[in-house]
Amino acid sequence: MIRRPFIRVGLMLFVVAGCTRYQEPADAAPTNAAPPPAAASPESSTPPPPRPSASRPDPVTTSAEYGRLLEEIVTPKGLVRYDQLRQPDLLARLDAIVRGFAGVPLPADRAERLALWCNAYNANVLAFAVRDSAKPGFTGVNAVDGFFKKRPITVARQDLTLDRLENERVRPLGDPRTHAALVCAAMSCPPLRAEPYDAKRLDAQLDDQSRRWVNDPTRFSVKRGVLGLSKIMEWYGKDFEVPPYTNAAGFVAAHAESGGPIARYVIDTPAIRTRWIDYDWSLNQAR
C-alpha cells in the first residue's frame, strides 16, 4: 500500500492519562458500551434499519446516490446538516442507500470490501442518529441504548451491528487509517467525508482523511509541551502499533502537516509526552 513519507523521529510515548471508540471514560462515558474486543477474523423505540429489497442493488449506483446525498448534507468541516437530512425526501434517499448497502453482494476484492464497509458504517450511523437526535432528551449517541452493540444492521447480506462491523470486519484488515474514516456521529469523531470511499482511490482517500483528522486542532493539539491525542487512539492503541507507525504518536507524526505545530513538536522533542483529549459525544451537527 502506498504510504506518504513521514517524519522519522525517536518516539517515546509517555502516556499522561489513563485507560478505552466506546469505553466508559470518566468525562463522557458511553452508557451502552464496553471496551472494544480484539480484532476478530474478517469472516464471515427507533425504527429498525431498512432491510435489503428483493431486487439486487447495484453497488455503483448505490455509491453514487450516497455521494450525491453527502454533497448536500456534509459541510466543508465534515459536520452534518441533520435538520436538512430530516426532510422526508432526503430521509427516504438515505433509507434507500442503506437498503442498497444491505443488499449488494460482498466483494471479493479487499479494497472494494473495505470501501463498502466504511460507507455502510457511516450511512447506518446517519440513519440512526438523524432519528435519535430528534427525540426529547437526546444528549449523544453514546447515551442511546444499544446504538453500537445491539441495533441490527445488514451489510452485503450479512446481519451485523455497528460494533461487529467495525471490530469483526474493518479492524481485522489491519489499516489504522480506517479510524479516521469511521464516523460515529459525535463532535470528537473524525470529520465525515463528503464523498463515498471508492476502491480505486481508497489509499489516497484514507491518507487524506488521516491528514484531515490529525491536523484538526479540536481533535489533536500541542499545549504546554504535551501532545494531545484523540481518545480513539487510547481505545484502539494496539491498532496503531503497526509499520510504519510504531504507535499512536508515530501515526500522528506521519500525517501531521509539514511545518505545523504538531510536526514541529515531534521534530524538536526528544521525549514526546502525550495526553488524551476529552471526548465530546455531542452530535456532530452543523451549526
C-alpha positions, 0 to 999 in steps of 0.5 A: 500500500502506498504510504506518504513519507513521514517524519522519522523521529525517536518516539517515546510515548509517555502516556499522561492519562489513563485507560478505552471508540466506546469505553466508559471514560470518566468525562463522557462515558458511553452508557451502552458500551464496553471496551472494544474486543480484539480484532476478530477474523474478517469472516464471515423505540427507533425504527429498525434499519431498512432491510435489503429489497428483493431486487439486487442493488447495484453497488455503483449506483448505490455509491453514487446516490450516497455521494450525491446525498453527502454533497448536500448534507456534509459541510466543508468541516465534515459536520452534518446538516441533520435538520436538512437530512430530516426532510422526508425526501432526503430521509427516504434517499438515505433509507434507500442507500442503506437498503442498497448497502444491505443488499449488494453482494460482498466483494471479493476484492479487499479494497472494494470490501473495505470501501463498502464497509466504511460507507455502510458504517457511516450511512447506518450511523446517519440513519440512526442518529438523524432519528435519535437526535430528534427525540426529547432528551437526546444528549449523544449517541453514546447515551442511546441504548444499544446504538453500537452493540445491539441495533441490527444492521445488514451489510452485503447480506450479512446481519451485523451491528455497528460494533461487529462491523467495525471490530469483526470486519474493518479492524481485522484488515489491519489499516489504522487509517480506517479510524479516521474514516469511521464516523460515529456521529459525535463532535470528537469523531473524525470529520465525515467525508463528503464523498463515498470511499471508492476502491480505486482511490481508497489509499489516497482517500484514507491518507487524506482523511488521516491528514484531515483528522490529525491536523484538526486542532479540536481533535489533536493539539500541542499545549504546554509541551504535551501532545494531545491525542484523540481518545480513539487512539487510547481505545484502539492503541494496539491498532496503531502499533503497526509499520510504519507507525510504531504507535499512536504518536508515530501515526500522528507524526506521519500525517501531521502537516509539514511545518505545523505545530504538531510536526514541529513538536515531534521534530524538536522533542526528544521525549514526546509526552502525550495526553488524551483529549476529552471526548465530546459525544455531542452530535456532530451537527452543523451549526 
